[in-house]
């Protein structure tokens, strides 16, 4: 993988905590890997309910595909603090040997990576579109983008 970008974890204007660039990041650069515990989808459904019951307001469950989820809630890296934005500066890049998935297969392990969508200036908060499924109960969005959809789902 490419050299890790210099990033800072700090309070966010969007939601609680966020991740900010400490150096210029060019468009198309690999920014950071999203790491955590790889679990099955059924386990993630159970954990989500458990986290809610425990009062953990933010769980960091990133769905890889229909079968697997990366849970970064208790054992994750800084990428879990990247907030949603309706007009994001980053994205989960679709790369794999067949260019059909949002993961990289490295020695049989699936990895999620975040890439810059455009140039990012030092001090700018990193964001990507969570692309949550549309549901009746809306999760309010506070991204502040000009074309904010108003909700994450």
N, C-alpha and C positions, 0 to 999 in steps of 0.2 A: 504494500500500500504506500501511498504518497506520504510525505512528511505531514505530521499532525499540525493542524492550524492552531495558532495561539488564540485561546478563547477564555472568557471570564464568566463565571456564574455570579449573577447579581439580581437584585430586585428588578422586577419588570413593570413597565407601564401597561402591558397587556394583561398579565395574570400572574400574581405572586412572584415567582422566580423565572428567570430567563437566562439565555446564553448570548453573550455579546462578543463580537469580533474584536480582537486586540491588534489586528494587523489587516492590511488590505487583502481581500480575497477576490480572485478573478472569477469571472463567469465560467462555469463548468468545472471548477476545482472540487476535489473531494474535500469535504469539510471535517466530517467526523463519522465514526461508526456508532450505530445504536446497539449497545450491548445490554445483556441481561440473561435471565434464565430461559432457555428454550423449553416450552411446555406445550402439551396438547390443548386443543381448543376447549374441550370439556373441563379441563383443569382450570383454564383461564376464566370460564364462566363461574365456577365455584369460587375462585379467588376474588373475583370482582365483587361478589356478594359478601364474602368474608371481609374484604377491605372496607366496604361500606358500613358493615356492622361494627367494625372496629373504630369507625370514625375517621378513617383515612380518606380524605376528600378527593385526593388526586391519586389515581392508580395509573401506572405507566405500562399499559398493555398494548403492544404493537403487533397487529395481526400480520403474519407473513403470507399465509394462504388459508385455505379452508380447514387445514388440519393443525397448523402450528401458530403459536403466539410467542413473542419475546416479552417476558415479564421483567421490567426494570424497576418495579416499585421498591423493592428492598435491596436488590443487588444489581444496580445498573450504573451506567456511566453518565457523563454530563449531557449527552444527547437527549436524555429524557426530559431535560428542562427547556428544550426548544418549543416555543409556543406556536399555536395555530395562528394563521393569518389568511384572510380571504384573497390577499394579493401578496403571496409569500416571496421571499428572496432565496429560498432553498426548496429542494424537492428530494424525494426518494427516487434515485435514478434507476431506471429499468435496464439492468445489465446482467447478463449471464451468458454462458456459452451459446445459448440459442436466442438471446436477447428478448425473451418473453416474460421474464419475471422481475420483481423488484428486489432481487437478492443476488448476492455473489456466492458462488459455491467454491469454497476454499477447503481442499482436502476433505470433501464430503460434508463440511459444516456450512450452514446457511448463515450469511451475514447481511445485515441491513446497513446501508451507507447513505449518508446525506450529502448531497452535492449542492453547490451554489447555482442558482438559476440565473443570476446576474452578478455584476460586480457588487461587492459589499465593502463598505467603508469601515475603518476602525471606529468602534463605539456603537455600531449599528447592531440591533438585536437580530438574531437569527430566527427565522420563522419558516414553517411549511404548512401546507393545507392538509389537515388531518383526514379529510375525505370520509368523515363518519357517515354511516348509512342514514338515509332520511327516516326519521321517526316522528311520531305525533308529539311526544314530549321533547320540546326543543331545549338545547343547551345554549344559553346566550353567548354570543361572541362579543368580545371587547377589543378586537384587533385595531379598530380605528381606521381601517383602510377606506379609501374613497368609495370602493364598490363592495363594502362589507355586506354579506348576506344576512347578517343579524343573528345567525346561529351556526353552531359547529356541525349540526346535522339537519 
